[in-house]
Amino acid sequence: MKIFGSLLLFMVMCAVNMCYAQTCCSGGVPLSNNLGLPNEGKGAFTLGVSYDYNNLNTLNAGSDRLDDDSRLRITNSVLVSAGYAFTDRLSVESLLTWVNQLRTISQFGNETDTETRGIGDGVFLVKYAFPDLVGEKSNISIGGGIKIPFGRSDFTTPEGIQLTADLQPGSGAWDFVGLVSFSKNPAFRESATLSANFTMRFTGVNKDYLNGTSTYEFGNEIQGNMGYSDQFLWLNTIFEPSLVIKYRKAFVDKINASDLPNTGGEWIFIRPEISAALSPSMALVSKVEIPVHSFVEGTQLTPTLRVTAGIFVTLKRKKNTILNN
């Protein structure tokens, strides 16, 4: 009876939320996209506040773009990053989020908006660095941690029907997050940096989905970034432009341990970035993410444009100086 009730409730949800609009696994809080604060040395504390805008207005079937602009998904997020280095090798990092999600469906001259907002999930990582492991001016870091389900996952429609998981601020599940990053200043240009990082997210299960009648598990995710950056001085300010190629793969979601259609896919993005060091301890960072390849399972909204901008402050503990008389 419980299984039948769960199935019936899911069918009603699909009807109310227009299941033909398809699930989207590229919306939501951009957690993995904003991990990887650098270790600035023993005693350094880094705090960052960023705004992230994600526009999804492209409907795909597999890798084919459909001539349909009746569906729109916009996610606005505020991200608070914090990191502390206990030593030149050992550091911790956290990421807290607030998210606003809006889905608009246009049909027969009418628009239907569904909006949620609230605190999203957070991440806590422990990282360890291996400087100069693969040559001078190189750094390799590995990290691991958890994604904590701070956000609500039980918002409902005005009719009292629980919204689908992809529209909730939180996931309702604990995840494991892993991170590997690499950077090196090449010998041919010391002001430049070659970088790469790889993140993995192994998702947990929300056992209270649909008012406790079902379980939901977002698909595991892997993400890789490769980039090149350089520095130049202009107006007494150090600017650092960079170009990053990003690959992301999301595996299919599961409801009641069964694959959910129209979830999962893989993407390749180009991401130009630029940062400006306003002072030795403060920097402005902005980046634009543009998809160059999208393949989704079934039919889904897929990213059209993402813009992120933020400010980061690093405070370092002053070293004691001993004067010899």
N, C-alpha and C positions, 0 to 999 in steps of 0.2 A: 504493500500500500504506500509505503514511504517513497519507493522508487517511482510509482505511478504519479504520486503527487508532485514529485520533483520534476518529472518529465512534463506534466501539465503546466506547472508554473513556468518552466523554461519556454514552452511553446507560447504562452500568453505574453511573456516578456518579448519574445521575438516579434510578435504581432504588434505590440504597443510601440516598441523601439524600431520597427521596420527593419526586420532582419536582412532585407535585401540591400540595406546600406552597408552591410558587411563589417566584420570586426576589423580593428586596426591594431597591429602590434608595434606601430612606430610612434604612437602618441604616448601620453603619460609623462611621468617625471624622468628627466634625462640623467639618471644616476651614473651609469658607466661612462657617459660622455664627459663627465666633469671630475673624474678621479685622477690622482697623480700629482699632488703638490710636491715640489722639489724639497729635498732636505737642505736647508740653508746653513747647516752647521750647528754644533752643540749649543743648546740654549735658545735657539731661534724659534719664535712663535709667528706663525703666518695666519692671517685672517682675511677672507675674501667674501665679497657679496656680489652676486651676479644676477642678471636678468636673462632669461632664455625664452625666445619666441619660436614656436614650431608651427609652421603652416602646412597642412596636408589638404591639398585640393586636386590631387591627381589620382584617378581611379584606374587601377591596373588589373588585368587578368593575366596572371603569369608575368611575362615581361612586356606584354602589349598594353599600350595606353589606350583607354576607352574614351570615346568622344562623349563625355558625360561630366558636367560640372555642377550637378545638382547636389553634391555632397561636399561638405566643408568641415574640417576639424582643425581647431586652433587650441594650442596649449601654451599658456603663459606660466612661467615658473620663476620663483625667487629662490636662489641657492645660496646657502651660507656654508662656506668651507673653512675649516680650521685645522692647523697642523702644528705639532710641537716636536722638536728634535731633542731627545735625551742625550744623544752623542752624535758624532759625525756619521754614524752608521745607523743607529736605531731611532725611529721616529714613529709617530702615530698621526692619523688623519681622520677627520670626520666630515660628513656632509649632511646637512639638514635642509629640508625643502618645504616650500609652500607652492601649491599648484592650483591653477584655474583651467578647467577644460570646457570647451564649448563645441558642440556638434550641431551643425545646421543641415537640414534636409529640405530641399525645395522640390515641390511636386504639384503640378496642376495650378501653378500660380500662388501656392501657399508655402510658407516657411514654418518649419518646426524646429525650435531650438531646445537643446538639452544641455544644461550647464551644471557643473559641480565645482566646488572650491573648498580648500582646506589644507591642513598640514599633510604633507606627503611622507613617505617612508624616508629613513635615514640610513647612512652607512658609517661603519667604524672599521678602520684598517690599522694593522700594525705592519711596519715596513722595515726592511733591513737593506742597507746599501753596501756595495762592493766597489769602492773607488779604485780606478786604475787597474782593474782586473784584466782588461783586454787592451792594455796600452795606456800611455800617459793621457791625462785629460779625458778619461772615460769613466762612466759610472753605470753600474747595473744594480737595479733594485728589485727585490721581490717582496710581495705583501699578501696578506690574507686577512679576511675579516668577515663581518656579517652585515646583512641588510636587515634593519629592524623595522617591523611594521607599525610605525607610529601613526600612519594615516588611517582614516576611516575607510571601510570597504563595504558599508551597508547603506549608502544613500539610496533613496527611493524616488519614484515619480510622485506627482501630486495625487495619483490614484493609489499610492501605497505599494507599488510594484518595485522591487529592488532593481537598480540599474545594473547593466552588464559590467563585468570586471574591468574592462578597459576604460571605463568612464569614472571609476572610483579614484580618489586621491591616493589611497593606499591599496596594498595587495592582500593584506590579511595573512601574510606568510613570512616566515624567516628564510632568508637565502644565505648561501655562502658566496663570497666574492673573492676572487684571486686576481693579482696584478703582477706583471713583469714589465719593467721599463729599462730602456737603454739610451744613453746619450754619449756623444763624443765630439770633441772639437777637432776637426780634421787638420792635418799638418799643412795642407795647401792654403788654409785660411783660418787663422786662429779665432777670428771673431764670429765664425759660423759654427753651427751646431747641427749634427746629424742625430736624429732621435727616432725611437720606435717604442711603442708600448702595446701590450696585449692584456686584455681583461677577460675574465670568465665569470659568469654568474650562474650558479646552480640553484635553481628555484625550489622553494618549499611549497607546501600545499595549504591552501585556505580551506579549513574544514567546516567553516561556517557560511559558505556561499549559499545564496538564495535562502536567507533566513534559516540556515542550518540544515537545509534539505539536500544539499549537494556539496561536492568538493570542487575546487578549481585550482589549477596549477598553470601559471604562465610558463612558456617554453624557456628552456635554458638558452643562454646567450653567450656568444663569443664576439669579441671586437678587437680589431687591430688597427694601429695608426703608424704611418711612416711619414717623417717630415724633415724638412730642411729649413733652417732659419739663419739670418745674418743680422748684424747690427750696424747702424750708422748714426752719426751725431748731427743733429739739426736743431737750431735755436736753443743750444745748450741742453738739449734733451736727447737721451739715447732711445732710438726707435729700433724695434726688432720685428721686421716682417718675416713671415714664414708661410710655407705651403705644405699642407698635410693631405695625404691620401688615406681615407678611412674605409675599412671593410667591416661590415656587421652582418652577423647571421643570427636569426632568432628561430628557434625550433618551435614546433606547433604547440599550442596550448592544449590542456586536457581538462575535461569536465567529467567528473565521476570516473577518472582514470582512462577515459576514452578520448581519442584525438578530436579536437574541435575544428570543423572546417573553416576555411578562410582565415587561418592564423599561420604565422611563420613566414619566413622569406629571407632573402639576402640582398644586401645593398652595397654599392660602392659610391663614396662621396669624395668631392674635392673641397678642401676647406682652407681658404686663405685667411690668415690671421695677422694681426699687428698689435704690438704692445708698446707702450710709451712709459719710460721710467721718469716719473715726475720728480722723484728724489731717490736717494739710495734705498729708501725703505718703502716707497709707494709706487705702484704701477697700475696703469689702465690697460685692460686687455679686451680686444674685440675680435670676433670671428664670424664668418659666414659659411654655412654648409650647403653645398649644392649637390643633388644627386646626379650621377652620370650613368648609373645602372641600377635597375630595380627589378627583382623577381620575387613575386609573392605567390603563396599557395592559395589557389582559388582566386577570388576577386576581393580586392581590398583597396582602401585609401592608402596612398603611399606618400612619403614626404615630398613637398614642393620646394620649401625653403626653410632654413633655420638660421637664426641670428642670436648670438650671445654676446653680452658685454658686461664687464665687471671691473671692480677695483680691488686690489690686493695690497695689504700692508704687512711688512715683515719687521718684527722687532727682535733685535739681537742683544743678548746680555753682554754688557761691557766687560772686557777683560781687565783684571787688576794689574796695575803697573807698579813694580817695585823699583824704587830709586836707590842707587848705591851712593852713599856719601863718601 
